[in-house]
C-alpha cells in the first residue's frame, strides 16, 4: 500500500537510472536504497518524496548516496538553451550562469555561445 503511494518516486528513480536500487516494505514503511549519479538527482528524488509524504514523512526511509560528488550535476545542452536557462533549472536563479561558465572555461570561451550536445559541469555552489 505504501509502495503504491510512492510509485512516482520509484518511477523517477528508474528514469534517473539510480544504481544498486533496492526497495522493501516493512511494517508499513517503504525503505529505498540506491546511488544517484549526482547531488542534483538526489535532490529531485527527495523533492518528489516530500511532495508526496510531506517534509518529514514517517512511512518512507530513503538512503540515497551520490556516485559523483565532485559536481552538482552534469548537463547536456539542448537546442535553444542558454546558460541563464540552465542556471535557472539547477539553481532557481538565472544570474548564476557565470558560475556554470567558469566551471566550463575549458570548453566554453563565451557565455553566450553554447552548442547542443555539449556536456557541461554544473558546479556545487
C-alpha positions in Angstrom: 0.0 0.0 0.0 2.8 2.4 0.9 4.6 1.3 -2.3 1.6 2.5 -4.4 1.6 5.8 -2.6 5.2 6.4 -3.6 5.1 4.9 -7.1 6.0 8.3 -8.6 9.2 8.2 -6.6 10.1 4.7 -7.8 9.3 5.7 -11.4 11.5 8.8 -11.1 14.3 6.6 -9.6 14.1 4.3 -12.7 14.0 7.4 -15.0 17.2 8.8 -13.3 18.8 5.3 -13.6 19.5 5.0 -9.9 22.2 2.4 -9.4 22.0 -0.5 -6.9 18.4 0.3 -6.2 16.6 -1.7 -3.5 13.1 -1.2 -2.4 11.5 -3.1 0.6 8.4 -2.6 2.7 8.5 -3.3 6.4 5.7 -2.6 8.9 4.1 0.0 6.7 7.4 1.8 6.0 8.8 1.9 2.5 12.6 1.6 2.5 14.5 2.8 -0.5 18.2 2.5 -1.1 20.4 3.4 -4.1 23.0 5.6 -5.7 22.2 8.7 -7.7 24.7 9.9 -10.3 24.8 13.5 -8.9 23.6 15.6 -6.0 21.0 17.2 -8.3 19.4 13.8 -9.0 19.4 13.0 -5.3 17.7 16.4 -4.6 15.0 15.9 -7.2 14.3 12.5 -5.8 13.9 13.9 -2.3 11.7 16.7 -3.6 9.4 14.1 -5.1 9.4 12.2 -1.8 8.5 15.4 0.1 5.8 16.4 -2.4 4.0 13.1 -1.6 4.8 12.5 2.0 5.4 16.0 3.4 8.6 17.4 4.9 9.1 14.6 7.5 7.3 11.5 6.1 7.2 8.6 8.6 6.2 6.0 6.1 9.3 6.1 3.9 13.0 5.9 4.6 15.5 6.7 1.8 19.2 6.1 1.8 20.4 7.7 -1.4 24.1 8.1 -1.9 25.8 10.0 -4.7 28.3 8.5 -7.2 29.9 11.7 -8.3 30.1 14.3 -5.6 32.7 16.4 -7.4 29.9 18.3 -9.2 26.3 19.2 -8.5 25.1 17.9 -11.9 26.2 17.2 -15.5 24.0 18.7 -18.2 23.9 18.0 -21.9 22.9 21.2 -23.8 19.7 21.0 -25.8 18.9 23.2 -28.7 17.6 26.7 -27.7 19.1 26.6 -24.2 21.2 29.4 -22.7 23.4 29.3 -19.7 20.8 31.5 -17.9 18.1 28.9 -18.6 20.3 26.1 -17.4 21.3 28.1 -14.2 17.5 28.7 -13.5 16.8 24.9 -13.8 19.5 23.9 -11.4 19.8 26.9 -9.0 16.4 28.6 -9.5 18.4 31.7 -10.4 19.4 32.7 -14.0 22.0 35.1 -12.8 24.2 32.2 -11.6 25.0 31.4 -15.3 28.5 32.8 -14.7 29.3 30.1 -12.2 28.5 27.5 -14.8 30.5 29.4 -17.4 33.6 29.5 -15.1 33.3 25.8 -14.3 33.4 25.0 -18.0 36.0 27.5 -19.2 38.0 24.6 -20.7 35.3 24.1 -23.4 33.4 27.5 -23.3 35.1 30.7 -24.5 32.0 32.9 -24.4 29.0 32.6 -22.1 26.7 33.5 -25.0 28.0 30.6 -27.2 26.9 27.1 -26.1 26.0 24.3 -28.5 23.7 21.4 -28.4 25.3 18.1 -27.1 28.0 19.9 -25.1 28.2 18.3 -21.7 28.5 21.0 -19.0 29.5 20.6 -15.4 27.0 22.2 -13.0 29.2 23.2 -10.0 28.3 22.9 -6.4 27.6 26.4 -5.0 
